[in-house]
Amino acid sequence: MCNRNPNEIKVIAVTKTFPQNAIETIANLNVFDIGENFVQEILEKKKEIKNENINWHFIGHLQKNKIKYIAQFVHLIHSVDSFELAYEIDKKGLQHNRKIDILIEVNTTNEISKFGVNSNNVFQFAEKILTLQNINLKGLMTLGPNTDNEIQIRNSFLTLRNCRDKLINLDKNIIELSMGMSNDFEIAIQEGATMLRLGTAIFGKRNKKL
């Protein structure tokens, strides 16, 4: 037991490859935070789903030339991993007269195959992000290692939490920890996650890409 208040933890229902009716079903259960990995897919589903309570989270790798398609409505971008990307989000925020909420993606496992800012560089990166006027830096995100080794998973999440704790001294609004997916969310909760990105744990086995 970790004695967490459930109200401190938000579930992001990851609907990548799942059909429109999956979103409608969980929305009827008052789950309104929806995570998508691909710009084309989030646009198609947003067009079909008219529920204005939906908060659309973009959780996949985001290319600069795709920001323009989601900048007007996206609730939170979880995967900002370069200043060039942040700068483009800032420009699109200005165009749409809104501040866009983002998380910095951190590579807490030092895997070459993963995107994300090195954990040793997060503080300096956050300082640069905070100079942008049309972005709200809300916290950090990471992908845990693809392993059954609980120690490695826990260390990844602990690294993210330690980074966040240092950033709170820079800006008290940097509080979110988006970490933990269907295979490791219990450990993420124990290590302080404020957002869980759950797909198969909610919807079952995922289909291949649409």
N, C-alpha and C positions, 0 to 999 in steps of 0.2 A: 504494500500500500504506500502511496506517495502523498496522501493528504492534500491533493490538489482540489481547488474549487472548480467544478465543471464549467462555471460561468467564465472562467479565465481562458478557456480553450475553445477555439472556433474550428468546426469541421468544414473543410473545403471539399465538396463532393466532386471528384475528378471524373468527368464524363467523356473523356477522350474515347472515341469509337463507339460510345453508347448512343442509342437513338434519342430523338427528341422526347419521346414519352417517358424515358427514364428521368429526365429533368423535371418534367411536369409532375411525375409521381412524387418525387421527393419534395418538390415545391408545395405540394398539397399537404406534406408533413411538416411544413414550416422550415425546411432546409433551403435557404436561398443563396448560399455562397457556392458558386459553381466554378470549377477550375478547368481550363482547357489549355492544351499544349500547342495547338496550331491555329494560326490566324484565320485561314480559310474555314476551318471547322467552327471556330467561335462565331464568325460572321454568319455562316449558314444557320446555326442554331439560334442566334439572336434574332435573325430575320423571321424565323418561324415561331418563336416563343414570345408571346406578347406580355407575359407577366412582368410588370414593372418593378416588382420586389426583388428580382434576381440581381445579385451582385456578381458580375463577371470578373473572375481572376484569371490573368494570363500567367501560366506557370512554366511554359516551355522556353526554349532558347528563342530569343527575339532578334530578328534582323532589323537594322535601322530603316530599311526601305519599306518595312511592313507596319511601322508605328502609326503611320497616318490613318490606317484602317481602323484602329482600335482606340485612338487617343481621345475621341469624343465621349466614349462611354465606359471604358475599362475602370473597374473599381480599384484594382491593385495589380501591379506588375511585380511578380516575385523574382524575376530573373535578370536584374541589371548587373552586368559584369564588366562593363567598360565605361569610361567617361564619355567616349564618342556616342555610345548608346544613350547615356543619361542626357547628354547635351541635345540630342535629337528629340528625346521625350520632352525636354524643357521647351524646345521651340514649338512643338506641337501643342503643348499645354498653353503657351502664349496665344497661339492662333485660335484656340477654342475657349480662351478666357477661363481656364480652370487649372487648378493645381492637381497634378497627377500623383497619386500615391504609389510609392515603389518600395521594394526591398532590394538590398544588395545580395546577390548570390555569392556565396563563399565556398571555395573548394577546400573543405575541411579534411580531405583525405589525401591531398596532393597527388591525385590520379591525373595523369596526362590526358586521359580520355574525357575528363569532365570539364565543363565550363566553370567559371567562378573566379573571384578574386582570391589570391593567396591570403590565408588568415593573418599572416604577418603584415600585410599591406592594407588591411581593412580600415584602420584608423585614418591613415593618410587619404585613402580613397573617399571615405565618408566626408572628410573635411572639404574636398573638392566638390562633392555632390551638394553640400550645404551652401555653396556659393550660388547655386542655380535658384532662380526665383519662382519657377513654375512647377517645382517638384516638392513633394513632401516625403522625406525619408522616414519610413515608419519602422524599419527593422532589418532583419537578415533572414536569408533562406539558405538551406543546404540540402544536398542529397546524401543520405547515409551510404556507407560502402555496401556493395552487393556481396554480402557474406552472411553466414550464420554465426559468425564470431561476435558474441554480445559485447565483449570488451572493446573491439574495434568500433562497433556501432556507437556504443556509449561515449567513447572518446571523441568521435566525430561530433556528436551533439553537445558534449561538454565544451569542445572548442568553440562552437558557435555561440553558446551561452556566455562564455568568457569574453568573446569579442563584443557581444551586445552589452555586457556589463560595463566594459570600458567606454563604449560609445554613449552610454547614458550620461556620462560626465561631459560629453561634448554637446549633447542635445537630449533633454529629458523626454522627448517624444519618440525616441528610437527605442521601442520596447518590444516589437514583435519578433517572435522566433518561429518561422515557418519551417518545420522539420518533422519528419515522421510520416511514413506512408503505410500501406496496408500490412507490410511484413515487419515493421519495426516501430509502430506508433506507441506501443506500450513503453518502450525505453525512452522514446521522445517525450512522452508525458512526464516520466520520472525526472528527466533532465531539464524540464521547464518549457516545453513547447507551448506556444500560444495559438498556433495554427497547425492542424493536421491535414495532409493532402491524401484523401482516401478514395480509392476507386473500387478495386475488387472487394475490399472489405464491406462495401455498401451494395454493389451491384452484382457481384459474382465475377466469374472468369471473363476477362476482357476478350472481345473479338479482335480480329485483325483490323488494321487501319481501313477506314471507309474508302 
